Amino acid sequence: MLLKNELLYTLALQRVVNLGDISAKKLLHKIGSAEAIFTEKKSHLLKVDGVGNFKLKNLNKKTHLIEAEKEIKFIEKNNISFSYFMDEKYPTHLKNCIDGPILIFSKGNIRLHNKKILSIVGTRKITTYGKLFCENLIEELTPLHPVIVSGYAYGVDIMAHKTSIKQKLQTVACLAHGMNQTYPKAHGKYNEQVLENGGFITEFWSNDAFDRTNFLRRNRIIAGLSEATIVIESAEKGGSLVTADIANSYHREVFAVPGRSTDSQSQGCNNLIKTQQAHLLHSAADIIYHLGWQIKEANLKPKQTSLFVELTTEEKTIYNILKENKSELLDAIAIKAQRPTYKVATLLLDLELKGLVQPLPGKVFKLI
């Protein structure tokens, strides 16, 4: 836990333009403390690998400490907690990220240690399909008591937070601004519920300008806090794809919800799956399997309602065969359906994308 004086200098270190978290961590490890960095000879600081004149030219700017003193007053007045990257209470998963913030601020009732943590992100233009999938997925996961992390934005983000609160799960909103505001303002009505069921995390100060680049910095925290990132819906380009890319760079699991090829808000997810940057996700069981989570079968009660209620005549034929036999070999299904194997394989893939069929080793398929 940082003492007030060391907090002051750590905050000042955050204000040094061009330094960045990676270089700041190198200096802190080498020099020992933030205060010592400001009093150390520049020639000694330059010996630290990757730290040059460009990164240190603004180090001794007097305004850094003045701004830091103001921020401490804001922190104390608003009962905001802070966590230093070397502290035990600093989030474990984020601590393993090379570019994680040296200092983060939080407010609420956040408990992340020894918890299963998932980040859920996606489009702001969420569809009915996306809403249903998000609700169903979190409800299926409830027996495991996961912490659900998101970005408090419109669409998928706020749906993930609201559903978590409904299921009495802890939810953490990562902000792209300081604790002195809410964005979007319309979500202010959820603030108290989030504080009671989790809380807010940010690396930004109360006087930080609200900038578009803040979202990119915020996204690395969303990805870094969790074991896995789930993309519910995304257009061909979007911030959630950036979060997925960051999660992959951290060697975390990424899951994406497939959709019809004609749906604009599924293009990003489909591309993630197609390029093997994400696991195909159709139920909580996929997450449990890939993350190696343990749970008693009796406690996991996935909802059986299909989000795709319409089946073609050929899909119904394959579905009914599996319904009678529970699981079946691809070749056996083709024989019973009296259709070519390649055709049946395509139909099975369609049913898998619709969340009705699960492939097993050895070209075996079963209904979910």
Kinemage of the C-alpha trace (Angstrom):
@kinemage 1
@onewidth
@group {chain A} dominant
@subgroup {mainchain}
@vectorlist {calphas} color= white
{ca met a 1} P 0.000 0.000 0.000
{ca leu a 2} L 1.445 3.362 -1.013
{ca leu a 3} L 1.946 6.000 1.649
{ca lys a 4} L 0.542 9.440 0.834
{ca asn a 5} L 3.923 10.898 -0.124
{ca glu a 6} L 4.720 7.986 -2.447
{ca leu a 7} L 1.217 8.235 -3.913
{ca leu a 8} L 1.940 11.877 -4.682
{ca tyr a 9} L 5.077 11.019 -6.666
{ca thr a 10} L 3.464 7.998 -8.358
{ca leu a 11} L 0.652 10.243 -9.564
{ca ala a 12} L 3.240 12.759 -10.761
{ca leu a 13} L 4.998 9.963 -12.644
{ca gln a 14} L 1.723 9.200 -14.432
{ca arg a 15} L 1.694 12.771 -15.697
{ca val a 16} L 5.062 12.581 -17.455
{ca val a 17} L 4.223 12.876 -21.147
{ca asn a 18} L 5.718 10.165 -23.407
{ca leu a 19} L 6.920 8.003 -20.509
{ca gly a 20} L 4.197 5.345 -20.592
{ca asp a 21} L 3.450 2.493 -18.200
{ca ile a 22} L 6.059 0.073 -19.540
{ca ser a 23} L 8.936 2.516 -19.124
{ca ala a 24} L 7.582 3.767 -15.779
{ca lys a 25} L 7.573 0.197 -14.453
{ca lys a 26} L 11.168 -0.308 -15.598
{ca leu a 27} L 12.214 2.819 -13.717
{ca leu a 28} L 10.297 1.848 -10.584
{ca his a 29} L 11.819 -1.637 -10.535
{ca lys a 30} L 15.321 -0.254 -11.058
{ca ile a 31} L 15.244 2.884 -8.885
{ca gly a 32} L 12.933 1.571 -6.174
{ca ser a 33} L 10.311 4.280 -5.734
{ca ala a 34} L 8.581 7.083 -7.589
{ca glu a 35} L 10.000 9.735 -5.276
{ca ala a 36} L 13.530 8.447 -5.903
{ca ile a 37} L 13.013 8.725 -9.649
{ca phe a 38} L 12.366 12.460 -9.317
{ca thr a 39} L 15.506 12.970 -7.208
{ca glu a 40} L 17.821 10.577 -9.066
{ca lys a 41} L 20.453 11.938 -11.456
{ca lys a 42} L 19.227 11.888 -15.031
{ca ser a 43} L 22.434 10.118 -16.120
{ca his a 44} L 21.492 7.170 -13.885
{ca leu a 45} L 17.909 7.092 -15.171
{ca leu a 46} L 19.161 6.949 -18.760
{ca lys a 47} L 20.943 3.686 -17.975
{ca val a 48} L 17.566 1.967 -17.603
{ca asp a 49} L 16.841 -0.099 -20.708
{ca gly a 50} L 14.415 1.583 -23.108
{ca val a 51} L 14.398 4.914 -21.267
{ca gly a 52} L 15.909 7.784 -23.259
{ca asn a 53} L 15.995 11.575 -23.259
{ca phe a 54} L 12.727 11.805 -25.177
{ca lys a 55} L 10.820 9.984 -22.418
{ca leu a 56} L 12.445 11.937 -19.601
{ca lys a 57} L 12.457 15.470 -20.991
{ca asn a 58} L 9.254 16.415 -19.116
{ca leu a 59} L 10.115 14.554 -15.896
{ca asn a 60} L 10.886 17.582 -13.709
{ca lys a 61} L 8.036 19.775 -14.838
{ca lys a 62} L 6.770 21.534 -11.681
{ca thr a 63} L 3.104 21.196 -12.625
{ca his a 64} L 3.237 17.387 -12.185
{ca leu a 65} L 3.350 17.578 -8.385
{ca ile a 66} L 0.840 20.433 -8.258
{ca glu a 67} L -1.655 18.418 -10.338
{ca ala a 68} L -0.945 15.306 -8.249
{ca glu a 69} L -1.779 17.184 -5.012
{ca lys a 70} L -5.116 18.285 -6.505
{ca glu a 71} L -5.926 14.722 -7.557
{ca ile a 72} L -5.185 13.385 -4.062
{ca lys a 73} L -7.716 15.876 -2.667
{ca phe a 74} L -10.283 14.630 -5.211
{ca ile a 75} L -9.538 10.997 -4.282
{ca glu a 76} L -9.933 11.657 -0.560
{ca lys a 77} L -13.057 13.787 -0.941
{ca asn a 78} L -14.850 11.175 -3.099
{ca asn a 79} L -13.766 8.048 -1.208
{ca ile a 80} L -11.932 6.598 -4.207
{ca ser a 81} L -9.618 3.637 -3.718
{ca phe a 82} L -6.351 3.260 -5.591
{ca ser a 83} L -4.145 0.273 -6.356
{ca tyr a 84} L -0.427 0.283 -7.158
{ca phe a 85} L 0.829 -2.331 -9.630
{ca met a 86} L 3.158 -3.883 -7.021
{ca asp a 87} L 0.428 -4.135 -4.355
{ca glu a 88} L -1.233 -7.435 -3.477
{ca lys a 89} L -4.673 -5.952 -4.063
{ca tyr a 90} L -3.814 -4.931 -7.632
{ca pro a 91} L -5.913 -7.182 -9.955
{ca thr a 92} L -3.969 -10.409 -10.568
{ca his a 93} L -4.663 -10.781 -14.276
{ca leu a 94} L -3.914 -7.121 -14.982
{ca lys a 95} L -0.644 -7.398 -13.067
{ca asn a 96} L 0.513 -9.908 -15.687
{ca cys a 97} L 0.023 -7.395 -18.520
{ca ile a 98} L 3.234 -5.615 -19.477
{ca asp a 99} L 1.406 -2.360 -20.266
{ca gly a 100} L -1.022 -2.420 -17.337
{ca pro a 101} L -1.354 0.952 -15.530
{ca ile a 102} L 1.065 1.630 -12.692
{ca leu a 103} L -1.896 2.976 -10.751
{ca ile a 104} L -5.628 2.361 -11.071
{ca phe a 105} L -8.562 3.931 -9.262
{ca ser a 106} L -11.717 2.154 -8.176
{ca lys a 107} L -14.982 2.812 -6.443
{ca gly a 108} L -17.620 0.441 -5.142
{ca asn a 109} L -17.564 -3.082 -3.796
{ca ile a 110} L -15.071 -4.772 -6.119
{ca arg a 111} L -13.671 -8.203 -5.198
{ca leu a 112} L -11.538 -9.772 -7.918
{ca his a 113} L -9.146 -12.119 -6.126
{ca asn a 114} L -9.888 -15.850 -6.427
{ca lys a 115} L -12.785 -15.092 -8.765
{ca lys a 116} L -13.688 -16.308 -12.244
{ca ile a 117} L -13.561 -13.154 -14.361
{ca leu a 118} L -14.963 -12.637 -17.861
{ca ser a 119} L -15.040 -9.563 -20.074
{ca ile a 120} L -18.071 -9.161 -22.325
{ca val a 121} L -17.904 -6.608 -25.144
{ca gly a 122} L -19.620 -5.869 -28.417
{ca thr a 123} L -21.452 -3.434 -30.625
{ca arg a 124} L -23.323 -0.389 -29.379
{ca lys a 125} L -26.033 -1.281 -31.931
{ca ile a 126} L -27.057 -4.513 -30.234
{ca thr a 127} L -29.778 -6.577 -31.924
{ca thr a 128} L -32.548 -8.613 -30.334
{ca tyr a 129} L -30.433 -11.703 -30.998
{ca gly a 130} L -27.477 -10.139 -29.172
{ca lys a 131} L -29.604 -9.147 -26.178
{ca leu a 132} L -31.084 -12.632 -25.841
{ca phe a 133} L -27.704 -14.310 -26.194
{ca cys a 134} L -26.112 -12.037 -23.596
{ca glu a 135} L -28.923 -12.606 -21.112
{ca asn a 136} L -28.976 -16.361 -21.655
{ca leu a 137} L -25.199 -16.718 -21.427
{ca ile a 138} L -24.870 -14.826 -18.143
{ca glu a 139} L -27.840 -16.724 -16.707
{ca glu a 140} L -26.170 -20.035 -17.656
{ca leu a 141} L -22.915 -18.901 -16.024
{ca thr a 142} L -24.560 -17.749 -12.787
{ca pro a 143} L -23.878 -20.989 -10.825
{ca leu a 144} L -20.146 -20.273 -11.188
{ca his a 145} L -20.513 -16.752 -9.709
{ca pro a 146} L -18.255 -15.059 -12.280
{ca val a 147} L -17.332 -11.380 -12.247
{ca ile a 148} L -18.542 -9.724 -15.468
{ca val a 149} L -16.369 -6.888 -16.790
{ca ser a 150} L -17.401 -4.461 -19.525
{ca gly a 151} L -17.068 -0.852 -20.641
{ca tyr a 152} L -20.388 0.764 -19.578
{ca ala a 153} L -21.129 1.794 -23.161
{ca tyr a 154} L -24.413 1.516 -25.033
{ca gly a 155} L -25.430 -1.855 -26.455
{ca val a 156} L -23.684 -5.046 -25.386
{ca asp a 157} L -21.778 -3.396 -22.517
{ca ile a 158} L -24.733 -2.082 -20.574
{ca met a 159} L -26.710 -5.254 -21.304
{ca ala a 160} L -23.900 -7.288 -19.698
{ca his a 161} L -23.872 -5.023 -16.619
{ca lys a 162} L -27.666 -4.999 -16.227
{ca thr a 163} L -27.992 -8.768 -16.635
{ca ser a 164} L -25.198 -9.366 -14.118
{ca ile a 165} L -26.992 -7.167 -11.587
{ca lys a 166} L -30.247 -9.013 -12.263
{ca gln a 167} L -28.481 -12.326 -11.599
{ca lys a 168} L -26.855 -10.862 -8.449
{ca leu a 169} L -23.374 -11.229 -9.932
{ca gln a 170} L -20.504 -8.837 -9.404
{ca thr a 171} L -19.974 -6.534 -12.377
{ca val a 172} L -17.124 -4.091 -13.043
{ca ala a 173} L -17.418 -1.124 -15.396
{ca cys a 174} L -14.123 0.107 -16.885
{ca leu a 175} L -14.277 3.812 -17.646
{ca ala a 176} L -12.540 5.856 -20.349
{ca his a 177} L -12.575 8.945 -18.119
{ca gly a 178} L -12.167 9.986 -14.503
{ca met a 179} L -14.531 9.214 -11.618
{ca asn a 180} L -15.949 12.744 -11.795
{ca gln a 181} L -18.331 11.933 -14.651
{ca thr a 182} L -20.496 9.283 -16.278
{ca tyr a 183} L -20.398 8.499 -19.983
{ca pro a 184} L -22.816 8.098 -21.544
{ca lys a 185} L -24.818 10.350 -19.198
{ca ala a 186} L -27.925 8.225 -19.755
{ca his a 187} L -26.270 5.404 -17.785
{ca gly a 188} L -26.043 7.518 -14.659
{ca lys a 189} L -29.277 5.885 -13.493
{ca tyr a 190} L -27.384 2.573 -13.152
{ca asn a 191} L -24.455 3.968 -11.130
{ca glu a 192} L -25.775 3.034 -7.682
{ca gln a 193} L -26.656 -0.498 -8.769
{ca val a 194} L -23.173 -1.003 -10.216
{ca leu a 195} L -21.558 0.357 -7.038
{ca glu a 196} L -23.611 -2.042 -4.918
{ca asn a 197} L -22.874 -5.061 -7.138
{ca gly a 198} L -19.261 -4.345 -8.076
{ca gly a 199} L -18.043 -0.946 -9.116
{ca phe a 200} L -15.984 1.214 -11.434
{ca ile a 201} L -12.325 1.046 -12.433
{ca thr a 202} L -10.283 3.612 -14.339
{ca glu a 203} L -6.731 4.835 -14.812
{ca phe a 204} L -7.894 8.351 -15.735
{ca trp a 205} L -7.829 11.411 -13.509
{ca ser a 206} L -10.678 13.786 -12.739
{ca asn a 207} L -9.070 16.499 -14.901
{ca asp a 208} L -8.215 14.260 -17.880
{ca ala a 209} L -9.703 15.458 -21.149
{ca phe a 210} L -12.340 13.128 -22.558
{ca asp a 211} L -10.650 11.919 -25.711
{ca arg a 212} L -11.315 9.240 -28.327
{ca thr a 213} L -7.943 7.604 -27.618
{ca asn a 214} L -9.073 7.002 -24.035
{ca phe a 215} L -11.281 4.183 -25.279
{ca leu a 216} L -8.287 2.321 -26.700
{ca arg a 217} L -6.446 2.631 -23.381
{ca arg a 218} L -9.606 1.581 -21.520
{ca asn a 219} L -9.943 -1.503 -23.738
{ca arg a 220} L -6.595 -2.924 -22.592
{ca ile a 221} L -7.860 -2.831 -19.004
{ca ile a 222} L -11.064 -4.633 -19.981
{ca ala a 223} L -9.014 -7.350 -21.683
{ca gly a 224} L -6.368 -7.420 -18.959
{ca leu a 225} L -8.688 -7.839 -15.972
{ca ser a 226} L -10.183 -11.121 -17.146
{ca glu a 227} L -9.371 -14.697 -18.049
{ca ala a 228} L -11.235 -14.417 -21.324
{ca thr a 229} L -12.935 -11.863 -23.543
{ca ile a 230} L -16.317 -12.586 -25.129
{ca val a 231} L -17.486 -10.671 -28.197
{ca ile a 232} L -21.285 -10.878 -28.447
{ca glu a 233} L -21.819 -8.872 -31.644
{ca ser a 234} L -19.590 -6.652 -33.759
{ca ala a 235} L -19.616 -5.042 -37.151
{ca glu a 236} L -16.659 -5.618 -39.470
{ca lys a 237} L -14.771 -2.882 -37.597
{ca gly a 238} L -15.233 -1.782 -34.017
{ca gly a 239} L -13.743 -1.233 -30.585
{ca ser a 240} L -14.688 -4.701 -29.384
{ca leu a 241} L -12.440 -6.215 -32.063
{ca val a 242} L -9.582 -4.105 -30.717
{ca thr a 243} L -10.299 -5.499 -27.246
{ca ala a 244} L -10.264 -9.035 -28.677
{ca asp a 245} L -6.939 -8.334 -30.378
{ca ile a 246} L -5.462 -7.043 -27.112
{ca ala a 247} L -6.752 -10.114 -25.254
{ca asn a 248} L -5.032 -12.333 -27.812
{ca ser a 249} L -1.789 -10.376 -27.332
{ca tyr a 250} L -2.059 -11.128 -23.607
{ca his a 251} L -2.484 -14.830 -24.473
{ca arg a 252} L -6.000 -14.858 -23.045
{ca glu a 253} L -8.864 -16.868 -24.510
{ca val a 254} L -11.261 -15.065 -26.834
{ca phe a 255} L -14.793 -16.210 -27.698
{ca ala a 256} L -17.102 -14.878 -30.397
{ca val a 257} L -20.795 -15.458 -31.019
{ca pro a 258} L -21.482 -16.480 -34.626
{ca gly a 259} L -24.283 -15.002 -36.664
{ca arg a 260} L -25.779 -15.124 -40.131
{ca ser a 261} L -23.449 -14.046 -42.912
{ca thr a 262} L -25.997 -11.399 -43.941
{ca asp a 263} L -26.146 -9.748 -40.491
{ca ser a 264} L -23.953 -6.628 -40.399
{ca gln a 265} L -23.537 -6.822 -36.619
{ca ser a 266} L -22.134 -10.357 -36.870
{ca gln a 267} L -19.410 -9.680 -39.425
{ca gly a 268} L -16.717 -8.984 -36.838
{ca cys a 269} L -17.514 -12.091 -34.805
{ca asn a 270} L -17.671 -14.316 -37.872
{ca asn a 271} L -14.293 -13.001 -39.025
{ca leu a 272} L -12.730 -13.665 -35.615
{ca ile a 273} L -13.927 -17.261 -35.792
{ca lys a 274} L -12.960 -17.696 -39.441
{ca thr a 275} L -9.413 -16.458 -38.839
{ca gln a 276} L -9.101 -18.568 -35.659
{ca gln a 277} L -8.699 -15.535 -33.426
{ca ala a 278} L -11.645 -16.667 -31.308
{ca his a 279} L -13.450 -19.816 -30.247
{ca leu a 280} L -16.965 -20.246 -31.586
{ca leu a 281} L -19.342 -19.648 -28.676
{ca his a 282} L -22.855 -21.014 -28.482
{ca ser a 283} L -23.261 -21.758 -24.756
{ca ala a 284} L -21.652 -21.428 -21.339
{ca ala a 285} L -20.353 -24.983 -21.716
{ca asp a 286} L -17.840 -23.765 -24.324
{ca ile a 287} L -16.352 -21.273 -21.867
{ca ile a 288} L -16.217 -23.821 -19.052
{ca tyr a 289} L -14.496 -26.348 -21.315
{ca his a 290} L -11.839 -24.027 -22.777
{ca leu a 291} L -11.030 -22.320 -19.460
{ca gly a 292} L -10.918 -25.590 -17.551
{ca trp a 293} L -13.443 -24.431 -14.981
{ca gln a 294} L -14.882 -27.096 -12.720
{ca ile a 295} L -18.588 -27.268 -11.982
{ca lys a 296} L -21.022 -29.981 -10.974
{ca glu a 297} L -23.260 -30.989 -13.860
{ca ala a 298} L -26.331 -30.595 -11.658
{ca asn a 299} L -25.516 -26.930 -11.084
{ca leu a 300} L -25.152 -25.991 -14.739
{ca lys a 301} L -28.573 -25.456 -16.243
{ca pro a 302} L -28.182 -24.061 -19.728
{ca lys a 303} L -31.280 -22.662 -21.303
{ca gln a 304} L -32.463 -24.811 -24.173
{ca thr a 305} L -34.383 -22.126 -26.010
{ca ser a 306} L -32.954 -21.673 -29.472
{ca leu a 307} L -32.321 -18.137 -30.607
{ca phe a 308} L -32.845 -19.324 -34.202
{ca val a 309} L -36.356 -20.808 -34.201
{ca glu a 310} L -36.648 -21.282 -37.940
{ca leu a 311} L -35.151 -24.380 -39.581
{ca thr a 312} L -35.197 -25.368 -43.231
{ca thr a 313} L -36.756 -28.684 -44.212
{ca glu a 314} L -33.319 -30.284 -44.607
{ca glu a 315} L -32.119 -28.917 -41.260
{ca lys a 316} L -35.228 -30.351 -39.589
{ca thr a 317} L -34.404 -33.762 -41.079
{ca ile a 318} L -30.889 -33.723 -39.576
{ca tyr a 319} L -32.178 -32.317 -36.283
{ca asn a 320} L -34.784 -35.095 -35.948
{ca ile a 321} L -32.190 -37.804 -36.637
{ca leu a 322} L -30.016 -36.497 -33.819
{ca lys a 323} L -33.055 -36.097 -31.589
{ca glu a 324} L -33.796 -39.809 -31.947
{ca asn a 325} L -30.205 -40.991 -31.501
{ca lys a 326} L -28.752 -38.282 -29.169
{ca ser a 327} L -25.379 -38.517 -30.913
{ca glu a 328} L -24.390 -39.954 -34.253
{ca leu a 329} L -21.505 -40.336 -36.694
{ca leu a 330} L -21.464 -38.037 -39.712
{ca asp a 331} L -21.589 -40.950 -42.167
{ca ala a 332} L -24.470 -42.573 -40.282
{ca ile a 333} L -26.444 -39.312 -40.353
{ca ala a 334} L -25.860 -39.055 -44.106
{ca ile a 335} L -27.135 -42.595 -44.645
{ca lys a 336} L -30.266 -42.045 -42.557
{ca ala a 337} L -30.941 -38.700 -44.202
{ca gln a 338} L -30.262 -40.181 -47.671
{ca arg a 339} L -28.100 -37.230 -48.572
{ca pro a 340} L -24.423 -36.836 -49.589
{ca thr a 341} L -21.944 -36.573 -46.735
{ca tyr a 342} L -20.679 -33.162 -47.873
{ca lys a 343} L -24.247 -31.838 -47.862
{ca val a 344} L -24.913 -33.187 -44.358
{ca ala a 345} L -21.642 -31.686 -43.111
{ca thr a 346} L -22.812 -28.273 -44.319
{ca leu a 347} L -26.196 -28.701 -42.661
{ca leu a 348} L -24.530 -29.732 -39.391
{ca leu a 349} L -22.363 -26.634 -39.503
{ca asp a 350} L -25.482 -24.504 -39.991
{ca leu a 351} L -27.091 -26.178 -36.970
{ca glu a 352} L -23.912 -25.651 -34.956
{ca leu a 353} L -23.949 -21.927 -35.805
{ca lys a 354} L -27.562 -21.837 -34.652
{ca gly a 355} L -26.528 -23.262 -31.299
{ca leu a 356} L -28.362 -26.571 -31.705
{ca val a 357} L -25.570 -29.048 -32.458
{ca gln a 358} L -22.182 -29.709 -30.893
{ca pro a 359} L -19.366 -31.494 -32.785
{ca leu a 360} L -17.420 -34.181 -30.908
{ca pro a 361} L -14.129 -35.937 -31.739
{ca gly a 362} L -14.275 -38.586 -34.445
{ca lys a 363} L -16.855 -36.801 -36.631
{ca val a 364} L -19.576 -37.409 -34.058
{ca phe a 365} L -22.366 -34.863 -33.523
{ca lys a 366} L -24.936 -34.420 -30.775
{ca leu a 367} L -27.764 -32.055 -29.933
{ca ile a 368} L -27.104 -29.440 -27.267
